[in-house]
Each structure stands twice: as C-alpha cells, then as structure tokens.
Amino acid sequence: MIVMALPVAPILLMPFIIVFFIVVFPLWVVAVAVLGLVMWLLRGIDALLKTRMASPISSAFHWTLSWGGLAERRDRPREG
C-alpha cells in the first residue's frame, strides 16, 4: 500500500492566508485609495493657495504604501 504524504505546511498556513487576503489586504487597498485621494486633493489646494498642507498626508501615504514601514522605500537613500 502506498501512503501519500500530506502537505502539512499549506494546511497549517491556510487560516493565516485566508485572513490576510479576506481582511488585511482589502483594508490596505482602501487605506491607500483614501489617502491617495486626500493627498491628491490637498496637492491641488496647495497649488492654488501656495501652501504646504499635503506634506504630512504624503508621508502617511508613503508609510501606508510601504506596509507600515516594513518594506523599504525605493526613493529614499539608504542610511548607514
């Protein structure tokens, strides 16, 4: 009788994969979309009024885009 080996790792990781793709990823996409829209609107206001209101929102947008600082930004030079 041939015993088939069950792939244990995918079975154990399945709940985490489901939570990530059902909950975390869609919330991240919504956050990036909302911050992008707010940043776009504030950049338009900045261009009209010659102010600098979009800078903090731009930082928040890039922080969110980099998964909360987990991924390194490519436009920032490396320190060290």
Backbone hydrogen bonds, N-H to C=O, Kabsch-Sander energy under -0.5 kcal/mol:
donor,donor_aa,acceptor,acceptor_aa,energy
3,V,1,M,-0.5
4,M,2,I,-0.6
8,V,6,L,-1.1
11,I,7,P,-0.9
12,L,8,V,-2.4
13,L,9,A,-2.3
14,M,10,P,-1.1
17,I,13,L,-2.3
18,I,14,M,-2.6
19,V,15,P,-2.4
20,F,16,F,-2.3
21,F,17,I,-2.4
22,I,18,I,-2.3
23,V,19,V,-2.4
24,V,19,V,-1.4
25,F,20,F,-3.0
27,L,23,V,-1.6
28,W,24,V,-2.2
29,V,25,F,-2.3
30,V,26,P,-2.2
31,A,27,L,-2.3
32,V,28,W,-2.5
33,A,29,V,-2.2
34,V,30,V,-2.7
35,L,31,A,-2.5
36,G,32,V,-2.2
37,L,33,A,-2.2
38,V,34,V,-2.6
39,M,35,L,-2.6
40,W,36,G,-2.4
41,L,37,L,-2.4
42,L,38,V,-2.6
43,R,39,M,-2.2
44,G,40,W,-1.6
45,I,41,L,-2.2
46,D,42,L,-2.7
47,A,43,R,-2.0
48,L,44,G,-1.7
49,L,45,I,-2.9
50,K,46,D,-1.6
51,T,46,D,-0.7
57,I,53,M,-0.6
58,S,54,A,-2.5
59,S,55,S,-2.0
60,A,56,P,-2.2
61,F,57,I,-2.6
62,H,58,S,-2.3
63,W,59,S,-2.1
64,T,60,A,-2.4
65,L,61,F,-2.6
66,S,62,H,-1.4
67,W,64,T,-1.5
68,G,63,W,-1.9
69,G,63,W,-0.9
70,L,66,S,-0.6
70,L,67,W,-0.9
71,A,66,S,-2.5
